[in-house]
Amino acid sequence: MVLFLSFISGQERDHIIFPHRIHLEVLELECDACHEGIKKASSLAVRLLPLQDSCLECHDGDVATDECSACHTRPDEPKTHPELPPRPGPSFSHILHLSKRPDCVDCHEYVFSDDGLAPPKLWKGQDCRDCHQKSRPVSHTSDWTRLHGMEISQVTEENCMVCHSQVSCDACHQLQQFEPKVHPVSYLLSHGFDARSGISDCVSCHQVQTDCQGCHGDLQIMPMDHNLPGWVGTIFALEDGGLHSSAALDAPEVCQACHNPWTDYSCLRCHGE
């Protein structure tokens, strides 16, 4: 049994032999002849590798050989490309990059020396960084520093982290109240208006649980409307909820920046369970 299991585990899985050099130089095929849809792909979440049916359109015995051993290291158990595994990190838009640099070999120059025997090249984050250090994204215009706070909320954090680390952010943001690079020095007095109105997307840089609650809790600072008469209820009808009930219905996320309705005593003392 041990010998049998060792034999089974020692059998290498079928590896597809695909010599890019022959298909490109000798046969002069275009990349999208095998990688169907590659020029319009906006994400890596879709399969861009050819399936066996695509290969058999040429490898039919007439146009090209139909011998399994020509393409498979295990012709007795030929396999197709495996299913797409979950892919961490930023996505990649071929259609966007090809609109700027339409030649695939600008990024995949290794295909002209690929004989199909070596493991396929897998792109790493460093490959993206090496390229983007030479060519900045088109969004990074001269006023990008001033506008990037509004733009960051529209892209994934992973896209920024291809080139930037937390150190890049901290260089400007960590001392923002002392070095007015992001907010004016007096912004602590007026930031509540921007936060409520939605002028600034605070959560692009700040975490509600740590930054907002930490500061407001330590300094015991309440929003100004909490001091208005009838905020909790009128003198004659405490059970009507007062102004805070309508405020909570209009913008519950604002209340929950400081209050957890399931654990906060200021909520539970009236609302109970």
Backbone bond lengths (Angstrom), bond angles and torsions (degrees), N, CA, C in turn:
res aa  C-N    CA-C-N  psi(-1)  N-CA   C-N-CA  omega(-1)  CA-C   N-CA-C  phi
1 M - - - 1.465 - - 1.530 111.31 -
2 V 1.346 115.51 -41.98 1.466 119.89 179.46 1.529 110.46 -63.19
3 L 1.344 116.04 -44.10 1.453 119.44 179.30 1.526 111.57 -64.47
4 F 1.345 115.26 -38.12 1.465 119.50 179.79 1.523 111.09 -65.36
5 L 1.349 115.60 -45.29 1.465 118.93 179.47 1.519 111.07 -65.53
6 S 1.330 116.89 -36.25 1.458 120.04 178.63 1.522 110.66 -65.05
7 F 1.350 115.16 -38.50 1.459 119.24 179.06 1.533 110.80 -65.55
8 I 1.340 115.64 -43.78 1.464 120.40 -178.93 1.526 110.66 -64.12
9 S 1.342 116.26 -47.05 1.462 120.09 -178.12 1.519 111.78 -67.47
10 G 1.337 116.00 -24.90 1.455 119.54 -179.47 1.518 113.37 -81.56
11 Q 1.322 118.47 -9.41 1.449 121.54 179.12 1.528 110.07 -75.14
12 E 1.299 115.57 119.02 1.454 120.23 -178.14 1.524 109.95 -72.53
13 R 1.314 115.92 139.21 1.454 120.67 177.06 1.518 109.77 -66.36
14 D 1.308 115.83 148.86 1.455 120.67 -179.58 1.531 110.74 -56.86
15 H 1.321 115.44 133.47 1.456 122.74 176.97 1.517 108.62 -114.90
16 I 1.316 117.01 128.07 1.464 121.07 -178.80 1.524 109.76 -80.67
17 I 1.322 115.30 125.01 1.461 121.56 179.08 1.527 108.37 -91.67
18 F 1.308 115.61 114.00 1.468 119.21 179.00 1.526 109.05 -133.08
19 P 1.332 117.91 97.68 1.467 120.77 178.96 1.532 110.61 -78.31
20 H 1.321 115.61 100.67 1.460 119.53 179.60 1.527 111.52 -57.23
21 R 1.340 117.28 -38.62 1.461 121.14 -174.02 1.524 111.22 -58.95
22 I 1.344 116.39 -44.21 1.467 119.97 -178.20 1.532 110.31 -66.40
23 H 1.330 116.29 -43.79 1.461 119.57 -177.60 1.528 111.81 -66.47
24 L 1.334 117.16 -32.09 1.463 120.20 -176.97 1.528 112.42 -88.83
25 E 1.327 117.35 -46.09 1.462 120.41 -174.67 1.527 112.51 -84.48
26 V 1.319 115.93 -46.75 1.467 119.49 -175.46 1.525 111.10 -81.06
27 L 1.332 115.93 -51.82 1.468 120.18 -177.00 1.525 112.43 -85.86
28 E 1.341 116.84 -14.35 1.461 123.02 177.48 1.522 112.79 55.26
29 L 1.315 115.70 44.15 1.459 120.41 176.65 1.526 110.54 -82.67
30 E 1.322 116.08 149.58 1.459 121.15 172.58 1.526 109.09 -81.95
31 C 1.316 116.15 154.81 1.469 120.37 -176.54 1.530 111.79 -59.52
32 D 1.344 116.46 -39.60 1.461 118.61 -176.08 1.526 112.67 -76.87
33 A 1.356 117.65 -1.05 1.465 119.41 173.34 1.522 110.30 -66.59
34 C 1.330 116.99 -33.60 1.465 121.81 177.16 1.528 111.59 -105.31
35 H 1.321 116.41 -39.65 1.470 121.06 -179.92 1.527 108.18 -94.08
36 E 1.317 114.46 75.45 1.461 120.57 -174.39 1.540 110.62 -63.06
37 G 1.313 116.38 132.33 1.460 121.59 177.34 1.511 114.39 82.62
38 I 1.348 117.84 4.18 1.465 120.62 -174.88 1.523 111.44 -64.01
39 K 1.335 117.18 -34.48 1.463 120.07 -175.21 1.523 112.95 -75.94
40 K 1.321 117.27 -12.65 1.459 120.59 178.57 1.526 112.00 -114.87
41 A 1.326 117.01 5.66 1.463 120.77 -176.52 1.525 110.30 -75.85
42 S 1.314 115.76 128.73 1.470 120.90 178.81 1.523 111.99 -107.12
43 S 1.325 117.00 2.52 1.459 120.98 -177.56 1.517 108.99 -153.29
44 L 1.331 115.95 160.03 1.457 121.31 173.89 1.525 111.43 -94.84
45 A 1.330 116.47 8.30 1.458 120.31 -179.76 1.525 111.69 -78.42
46 V 1.326 117.54 -10.42 1.463 120.92 178.75 1.523 108.86 -104.94
47 R 1.346 116.48 153.60 1.465 121.25 -178.31 1.520 109.46 -74.56
48 L 1.331 114.72 127.67 1.460 120.78 179.00 1.521 111.88 -116.18
49 L 1.335 117.69 1.59 1.451 121.75 177.20 1.525 109.50 -92.83
50 P 1.336 118.07 144.82 1.468 119.79 -177.11 1.521 111.96 -71.88
51 L 1.315 115.63 146.44 1.455 122.05 172.61 1.522 109.33 -90.28
52 Q 1.306 115.96 168.53 1.466 120.68 -174.49 1.527 111.50 -59.53
53 D 1.329 117.12 -36.70 1.467 119.53 -179.14 1.527 111.16 -60.32
54 S 1.336 116.12 -35.05 1.466 119.02 178.45 1.525 110.95 -67.00
55 C 1.320 116.22 -40.39 1.470 119.99 179.27 1.533 111.09 -64.83
56 L 1.324 116.48 -39.81 1.461 120.66 -175.99 1.525 112.80 -69.03
57 E 1.327 118.15 -14.25 1.460 119.83 175.46 1.530 110.82 -62.62
58 C 1.331 116.91 -30.85 1.469 121.18 176.11 1.530 111.47 -101.91
59 H 1.316 115.62 -41.69 1.465 120.53 -177.91 1.541 109.70 -83.37
60 D 1.323 114.25 65.21 1.466 120.55 -178.11 1.521 112.43 -106.62
61 G 1.336 117.45 4.97 1.454 120.82 -178.09 1.506 113.77 95.27
62 D 1.332 117.45 -16.36 1.462 121.71 178.46 1.530 110.68 -106.67
63 V 1.340 115.62 -60.09 1.467 119.38 179.12 1.520 110.07 -69.18
64 A 1.313 116.51 -44.82 1.470 122.03 178.93 1.521 107.94 -143.55
65 T 1.331 115.88 161.95 1.461 120.77 -176.70 1.517 111.45 -59.98
66 D 1.315 115.69 146.19 1.454 120.63 175.70 1.524 111.77 -108.46
67 E 1.346 116.45 15.05 1.456 120.44 176.32 1.532 109.64 -71.07
68 C 1.336 116.48 126.93 1.464 120.67 -177.26 1.532 111.50 -61.32
69 S 1.353 116.70 -34.18 1.460 120.65 -176.29 1.525 112.17 -67.48
70 A 1.333 117.58 -14.66 1.460 120.06 179.43 1.522 111.30 -71.45
71 C 1.324 116.51 -25.20 1.466 119.95 -175.49 1.523 113.30 -122.72
72 H 1.333 118.19 -14.09 1.467 120.63 -174.01 1.523 110.90 -122.27
73 T 1.325 115.90 134.85 1.465 120.28 174.95 1.518 111.01 -75.42
74 R 1.312 118.14 -20.75 1.470 123.09 175.48 1.529 108.14 -122.41
75 P 1.323 118.02 73.20 1.460 119.84 -175.74 1.527 113.22 -62.23
76 D 1.357 117.01 -20.41 1.455 118.99 177.66 1.526 111.40 -74.14
77 E 1.332 117.24 -24.55 1.467 121.85 177.35 1.528 109.03 -135.28
78 P 1.321 117.37 67.61 1.466 119.63 -177.11 1.534 111.09 -68.03
79 K 1.330 115.11 141.09 1.462 121.68 179.06 1.518 109.32 -122.27
80 T 1.304 116.07 156.51 1.450 120.81 171.06 1.523 108.38 -93.38
81 H 1.306 117.27 179.19 1.458 119.31 178.70 1.530 109.41 -62.27
82 P 1.324 118.58 140.80 1.468 120.31 -178.67 1.519 111.77 -67.27
83 E 1.329 115.02 164.13 1.456 119.92 177.82 1.526 110.15 -62.67
84 L 1.322 114.95 154.07 1.453 119.56 -179.94 1.519 111.02 -66.57
85 P 1.332 119.19 123.38 1.465 120.25 175.12 1.524 110.14 -79.09
86 P 1.338 118.16 161.04 1.469 119.83 174.25 1.528 109.39 -57.73
87 R 1.318 116.55 134.52 1.461 121.09 -174.78 1.527 109.67 -111.57
88 P 1.335 117.98 113.52 1.461 119.85 177.66 1.527 110.72 -77.85
89 G 1.310 114.68 165.46 1.450 119.93 175.35 1.511 112.92 85.10
90 P 1.324 116.58 -173.47 1.466 120.98 -175.25 1.520 112.19 -69.14
91 S 1.303 115.23 155.19 1.460 119.88 175.74 1.526 108.40 -84.39
92 F 1.315 116.37 -176.63 1.459 120.61 -177.24 1.517 108.33 -146.16
93 S 1.317 116.60 127.33 1.457 121.92 -179.83 1.524 109.71 -100.90
94 H 1.329 116.78 108.43 1.465 119.70 177.22 1.530 110.90 -67.43
95 I 1.329 116.98 -38.86 1.459 119.13 -177.08 1.525 111.24 -64.27
96 L 1.334 116.81 -34.90 1.462 120.22 178.87 1.523 111.09 -70.35
97 H 1.330 116.90 -45.93 1.461 119.89 -177.94 1.528 111.72 -70.26
98 L 1.329 116.61 -36.35 1.461 119.02 179.92 1.527 112.24 -70.83
99 S 1.331 116.95 -21.16 1.462 119.29 175.97 1.527 111.18 -70.84
100 K 1.336 116.39 -22.27 1.465 121.04 178.58 1.528 111.60 -97.73
101 R 1.333 115.44 -39.36 1.474 120.59 -178.89 1.525 107.10 -133.28
102 P 1.343 117.54 90.31 1.471 121.34 -169.08 1.525 115.45 -71.71
103 D 1.320 118.24 -8.63 1.462 119.92 -178.46 1.532 109.06 -94.28
104 C 1.325 116.59 119.66 1.469 121.10 -176.70 1.527 112.36 -59.81
105 V 1.339 116.50 -33.58 1.465 119.28 -174.88 1.522 112.60 -71.72
106 D 1.335 118.03 -7.61 1.459 119.14 173.25 1.524 110.32 -60.21
107 C 1.326 116.27 -34.18 1.462 121.11 178.62 1.532 112.04 -105.94
108 H 1.327 117.01 -26.11 1.462 121.26 -176.09 1.523 110.57 -114.89
109 E 1.319 117.10 50.58 1.459 120.06 -175.91 1.524 112.68 -67.20
110 Y 1.328 116.88 -19.27 1.462 120.76 -177.44 1.525 112.81 -68.82
111 V 1.330 118.46 -13.74 1.470 120.24 -175.20 1.523 111.84 -64.66
112 F 1.324 118.32 -24.57 1.464 119.99 -177.81 1.517 112.67 -77.36
113 S 1.321 116.92 -9.22 1.470 119.86 174.80 1.524 111.40 -115.67
114 D 1.326 116.35 9.32 1.466 120.82 -176.75 1.525 109.98 -85.47
115 D 1.332 116.12 116.79 1.465 120.76 178.49 1.522 112.56 -95.47
116 G 1.331 116.81 0.85 1.452 120.99 177.24 1.505 115.67 85.64
117 L 1.336 117.71 -5.57 1.461 120.51 -177.30 1.528 112.28 -91.29
118 A 1.313 116.48 -33.59 1.461 119.82 -179.45 1.524 109.81 -76.76
119 P 1.354 117.97 155.35 1.469 120.36 175.83 1.518 110.39 -57.23
120 P 1.323 117.96 147.15 1.468 120.12 -178.34 1.529 111.11 -64.75
121 K 1.318 115.48 149.28 1.462 120.78 179.11 1.525 109.02 -73.70
122 L 1.309 116.64 130.33 1.458 122.09 176.36 1.520 108.76 -109.17
123 W 1.308 115.82 125.30 1.453 119.74 -179.29 1.521 110.38 -72.16
124 K 1.320 115.33 142.14 1.465 122.38 179.41 1.524 108.94 -118.14
125 G 1.331 114.62 165.33 1.456 119.39 179.46 1.510 112.62 -57.95
126 Q 1.324 117.39 -33.40 1.459 120.74 -179.11 1.524 111.23 -64.47
127 D 1.338 116.79 -32.20 1.457 119.52 177.48 1.525 110.99 -62.59
128 C 1.338 115.98 -40.04 1.469 120.27 178.15 1.523 110.11 -66.66
129 R 1.327 116.38 -43.86 1.466 120.13 -178.71 1.523 111.10 -63.03
130 D 1.332 116.92 -40.78 1.465 120.01 -179.58 1.525 111.20 -59.79
131 C 1.332 115.69 -38.36 1.456 119.61 -178.56 1.524 111.26 -75.50
132 H 1.329 116.73 -44.74 1.465 120.24 -175.27 1.523 112.67 -73.93
133 Q 1.299 118.75 -17.87 1.453 119.76 173.04 1.520 110.89 -69.25
134 K 1.323 116.23 -26.03 1.455 121.02 177.07 1.528 111.21 -88.67
135 S 1.315 115.98 -32.00 1.460 120.84 -177.14 1.524 109.01 -132.01
136 R 1.322 116.82 105.57 1.459 120.91 -177.48 1.525 110.42 -72.93
137 P 1.350 118.23 151.92 1.468 120.73 176.39 1.523 111.09 -57.94
138 V 1.314 116.74 149.60 1.469 121.24 -176.73 1.526 111.65 -63.67
139 S 1.329 117.62 -22.86 1.470 119.88 179.89 1.516 112.39 -71.39
140 H 1.329 116.76 -19.86 1.465 120.46 -175.40 1.524 111.04 -83.52
141 T 1.317 115.35 68.88 1.453 121.85 178.87 1.526 110.06 -79.87
142 S 1.333 116.29 -176.65 1.461 120.42 -175.51 1.523 112.62 -63.28
143 D 1.334 117.38 -27.73 1.474 119.78 179.75 1.532 112.19 -103.24
144 W 1.335 116.60 21.78 1.459 120.77 -178.09 1.522 112.11 -61.76
145 T 1.333 117.69 -38.24 1.466 120.69 -179.62 1.514 110.52 -58.59
146 R 1.315 116.85 -38.73 1.462 120.31 -178.48 1.527 111.78 -74.91
147 L 1.315 118.27 -31.34 1.465 121.51 -172.20 1.527 114.06 -101.53
148 H 1.325 118.62 -10.92 1.463 118.94 -168.24 1.521 113.02 -65.51
149 G 1.348 118.07 -24.89 1.462 119.56 179.34 1.511 112.68 -61.71
150 M 1.342 116.77 -35.63 1.464 120.71 178.56 1.516 111.72 -78.30
151 E 1.330 116.83 -28.21 1.458 120.40 -177.06 1.524 112.58 -82.54
152 I 1.323 117.60 -29.74 1.457 120.62 -174.37 1.519 111.67 -60.43
153 S 1.317 117.95 -33.81 1.458 120.34 -178.57 1.519 112.27 -67.21
154 Q 1.336 117.85 -12.96 1.456 121.50 -177.40 1.524 112.50 -96.90
155 V 1.313 118.38 -3.28 1.459 121.33 178.00 1.514 108.87 -127.26
156 T 1.300 116.08 166.09 1.458 119.13 179.46 1.508 110.30 -79.44
157 E 1.315 115.16 150.76 1.454 120.39 179.44 1.523 111.14 -60.60
158 E 1.345 116.45 -32.73 1.453 119.76 -178.06 1.526 111.79 -62.22
159 N 1.335 116.95 -34.23 1.460 119.30 -179.91 1.520 111.06 -62.81
160 C 1.330 116.63 -41.26 1.465 120.20 179.45 1.528 110.42 -68.69
161 M 1.330 115.87 -36.88 1.456 119.85 -175.17 1.523 113.22 -73.39
162 V 1.344 117.70 -5.64 1.458 119.72 173.22 1.527 109.59 -60.38
163 C 1.325 116.47 -38.47 1.466 120.81 -178.30 1.525 113.12 -112.92
164 H 1.338 117.10 -26.21 1.462 120.32 -171.72 1.526 111.00 -112.07
165 S 1.317 115.57 144.05 1.458 122.03 172.94 1.528 108.64 -111.56
166 Q 1.319 116.49 176.60 1.452 120.23 178.44 1.533 111.26 -60.25
167 V 1.320 115.76 -28.74 1.463 119.79 177.97 1.525 110.47 -61.24
168 S 1.345 116.05 -36.73 1.461 119.75 178.89 1.518 111.15 -61.29
169 C 1.330 116.86 -39.84 1.468 121.15 -179.75 1.534 110.61 -72.78
170 D 1.326 115.91 -44.98 1.466 120.16 -176.09 1.514 112.66 -62.98
171 A 1.324 116.79 -26.40 1.456 119.52 -178.52 1.522 111.75 -57.12
172 C 1.328 116.65 -31.66 1.466 120.31 178.33 1.522 112.96 -107.47
173 H 1.327 116.56 -33.65 1.458 119.36 -167.46 1.525 115.39 -91.10
174 Q 1.299 119.90 -28.62 1.464 119.22 -170.01 1.523 112.92 -69.31
175 L 1.336 117.99 -26.20 1.467 121.01 179.39 1.521 110.65 -115.19
176 Q 1.330 116.66 34.61 1.444 119.64 -170.94 1.528 113.82 -65.00
177 Q 1.341 118.87 -25.30 1.460 119.57 179.68 1.529 111.43 -80.17
178 F 1.320 117.35 -16.37 1.461 121.00 -179.20 1.531 111.43 -106.47
179 E 1.321 115.37 -30.25 1.454 120.23 175.26 1.521 106.98 -117.82
180 P 1.307 118.51 101.89 1.471 121.66 -171.26 1.524 113.48 -70.73
181 K 1.339 116.67 62.99 1.453 120.89 178.02 1.527 111.48 -87.70
182 V 1.329 116.47 -29.07 1.459 120.30 -176.29 1.522 110.51 -111.99
183 H 1.330 117.23 -54.34 1.458 122.57 178.00 1.529 109.18 -115.77
184 P 1.323 117.09 150.55 1.468 118.37 173.01 1.526 110.44 -64.92
185 V 1.298 116.50 159.39 1.460 120.80 -174.90 1.524 111.85 -58.57
186 S 1.319 117.98 -35.62 1.466 121.72 -176.86 1.523 112.82 -85.87
187 Y 1.320 116.90 12.35 1.466 118.98 -172.29 1.526 112.58 -66.36
188 L 1.319 117.52 -24.01 1.469 119.42 178.07 1.519 111.44 -58.36
189 L 1.325 117.60 -30.43 1.464 120.96 -177.42 1.525 112.43 -78.57
190 S 1.336 117.14 -23.29 1.465 118.95 -173.75 1.522 114.06 -120.47
191 H 1.343 117.84 -0.85 1.463 118.60 -173.18 1.518 112.83 -64.67
192 G 1.336 116.96 -25.30 1.460 119.49 -179.36 1.515 113.02 -61.44
193 F 1.339 117.42 -34.32 1.461 120.84 179.48 1.529 110.65 -65.78
194 D 1.334 115.54 -43.20 1.466 118.63 179.36 1.524 111.57 -67.43
195 A 1.330 115.30 -37.61 1.468 119.21 -178.78 1.518 110.73 -64.97
196 R 1.334 116.92 -41.85 1.465 120.52 -178.43 1.526 111.91 -72.53
197 S 1.312 116.61 -37.97 1.464 119.84 -175.25 1.522 112.23 -78.59
198 G 1.339 116.79 -17.73 1.453 120.07 -178.40 1.512 113.30 84.13
199 I 1.344 117.68 10.18 1.464 120.22 178.35 1.521 110.18 -60.03
200 S 1.326 115.67 -41.06 1.459 120.97 179.40 1.523 109.55 -114.49
201 D 1.318 115.78 139.14 1.458 120.79 175.39 1.528 107.79 -89.64
202 C 1.330 115.75 86.85 1.465 121.27 -172.08 1.527 112.66 -60.03
203 V 1.333 115.88 -34.45 1.465 118.53 -174.51 1.520 112.41 -72.48
204 S 1.350 118.19 -3.68 1.454 119.32 173.17 1.523 110.60 -62.45
205 C 1.342 115.80 -31.20 1.466 120.14 -178.31 1.520 112.87 -121.66
206 H 1.322 117.33 -28.25 1.462 121.18 -172.04 1.518 111.76 -107.34
207 Q 1.314 115.84 147.71 1.454 122.43 174.15 1.518 108.36 -105.21
208 V 1.333 114.94 127.03 1.458 120.00 -175.04 1.518 111.51 -58.87
209 Q 1.333 116.32 -44.74 1.460 120.02 -173.89 1.526 112.45 -64.53
210 T 1.312 117.64 -37.64 1.463 120.09 -174.61 1.521 112.23 -98.33
211 D 1.326 117.55 -50.97 1.458 120.19 -174.82 1.529 112.27 -73.98
212 C 1.331 116.19 -54.96 1.467 119.67 -174.37 1.532 111.79 -71.47
213 Q 1.321 116.23 -54.60 1.466 119.10 -178.12 1.519 111.70 -64.19
214 G 1.333 116.54 -36.66 1.457 119.01 -178.92 1.518 111.97 -61.94
215 C 1.336 115.68 -45.90 1.470 119.59 -177.78 1.531 110.93 -71.64
216 H 1.317 117.79 -47.61 1.464 120.77 -177.66 1.525 111.49 -66.42
217 G 1.330 116.64 -34.42 1.458 119.17 178.78 1.510 112.59 -72.09
218 D 1.330 116.35 -44.70 1.463 119.85 -178.61 1.523 111.79 -64.85
219 L 1.319 116.80 -39.28 1.465 120.44 -177.49 1.521 112.99 -93.00
220 Q 1.348 116.34 -1.66 1.468 122.09 179.47 1.528 110.67 53.02
221 I 1.308 114.64 52.12 1.463 121.35 -179.83 1.519 108.96 -103.09
222 M 1.347 115.88 126.86 1.449 120.86 176.38 1.521 109.39 -109.22
223 P 1.337 117.83 152.04 1.467 119.49 171.92 1.523 110.70 -58.17
224 M 1.331 116.90 150.16 1.467 121.14 -174.59 1.523 112.70 -61.92
225 D 1.337 117.81 -32.17 1.462 118.45 -177.77 1.521 112.72 -69.17
226 H 1.354 117.81 -15.70 1.460 120.02 178.40 1.523 112.23 -68.91
227 N 1.328 117.30 -13.66 1.466 121.15 179.70 1.520 112.30 -97.99
228 L 1.313 116.91 0.42 1.465 119.40 -179.37 1.522 110.50 -72.11
229 P 1.343 117.46 144.26 1.474 119.82 174.55 1.527 110.14 -59.52
230 G 1.311 115.66 134.23 1.461 119.71 179.22 1.510 114.37 80.53
231 W 1.344 116.54 15.63 1.462 117.94 178.42 1.520 111.61 -62.55
232 V 1.337 116.72 -43.77 1.466 120.57 178.33 1.517 110.90 -89.08
233 G 1.321 118.21 -40.67 1.457 122.78 -179.99 1.510 109.74 178.70
234 T 1.303 116.84 163.95 1.457 119.79 178.35 1.524 109.95 -77.64
235 I 1.297 115.20 162.29 1.466 119.47 -178.62 1.526 111.40 -60.68
236 F 1.316 115.86 -35.30 1.463 119.49 -174.78 1.529 112.83 -92.80
237 A 1.309 117.29 -13.20 1.476 118.76 -177.33 1.522 109.22 -147.11
238 L 1.335 115.92 74.97 1.456 120.64 -178.99 1.527 112.63 -62.67
239 E 1.364 113.72 -25.56 1.453 116.17 -174.96 1.523 113.45 -76.13
240 D 1.340 118.41 -6.77 1.464 118.36 -178.16 1.523 112.74 -78.85
241 G 1.335 117.75 -7.64 1.455 120.54 176.58 1.504 114.55 89.28
242 G 1.311 117.30 -25.64 1.455 119.45 179.44 1.526 112.19 66.16
243 L 1.326 114.26 -156.70 1.459 120.22 -175.51 1.519 112.97 -68.58
244 H 1.347 117.06 -29.06 1.458 118.01 -173.61 1.524 112.51 -69.04
245 S 1.336 117.03 -25.34 1.463 118.65 -179.82 1.524 111.16 -68.70
246 S 1.349 116.91 -42.81 1.462 119.19 178.24 1.517 111.05 -69.81
247 A 1.346 117.26 -35.14 1.463 120.34 177.29 1.526 110.82 -64.46
248 A 1.326 116.52 -39.10 1.465 120.48 179.97 1.524 111.35 -67.52
249 L 1.341 116.71 -35.70 1.460 119.73 178.29 1.521 111.62 -70.80
250 D 1.341 116.72 -34.16 1.460 120.75 -178.12 1.535 111.43 -73.74
251 A 1.326 116.42 -41.56 1.468 119.78 -175.60 1.520 110.21 -144.97
252 P 1.337 118.53 73.45 1.474 120.79 -177.67 1.523 112.83 -61.27
253 E 1.340 117.40 -28.59 1.461 119.08 -179.01 1.525 111.78 -66.95
254 V 1.351 116.36 -26.75 1.464 119.42 177.56 1.524 109.81 -69.00
255 C 1.331 116.85 -43.53 1.471 120.21 178.71 1.528 110.97 -63.19
256 Q 1.333 115.38 -41.32 1.455 119.03 -175.05 1.525 112.84 -76.56
257 A 1.338 116.75 -2.63 1.455 118.61 171.05 1.526 110.30 -63.93
258 C 1.333 116.70 -29.52 1.475 120.58 179.77 1.523 112.65 -118.40
259 H 1.325 117.04 -29.62 1.459 120.85 -173.33 1.517 111.83 -110.37
260 N 1.318 115.74 131.78 1.453 121.53 168.53 1.525 107.20 -101.04
261 P 1.334 118.09 108.78 1.466 119.97 -171.76 1.529 114.54 -62.87
262 W 1.346 117.08 -14.26 1.464 119.16 -178.51 1.529 112.54 -93.75
263 T 1.334 116.47 -16.77 1.463 118.93 -176.31 1.521 113.83 -129.46
264 D 1.324 118.10 -16.62 1.469 121.02 -175.16 1.527 109.94 -75.03
265 Y 1.331 115.65 126.32 1.471 120.14 -178.40 1.511 111.81 -63.51
266 S 1.326 116.95 -34.13 1.472 119.09 -179.73 1.528 111.12 -63.14
267 C 1.335 118.34 -25.03 1.469 121.34 174.93 1.533 110.54 -87.70
268 L 1.318 116.58 -44.48 1.462 120.76 -172.19 1.521 113.31 -70.52
269 R 1.334 117.37 -26.55 1.469 118.31 -176.86 1.516 112.03 -65.25
270 C 1.347 117.55 -23.65 1.451 120.46 176.06 1.529 112.00 -106.76
271 H 1.314 115.68 -39.97 1.473 119.28 -174.05 1.516 112.49 -88.58
272 G 1.313 117.79 -17.55 1.462 119.88 179.08 1.504 110.87 60.41
273 E 1.329 116.21 -131.72 1.451 120.44 -177.45 1.521 111.60 -91.76
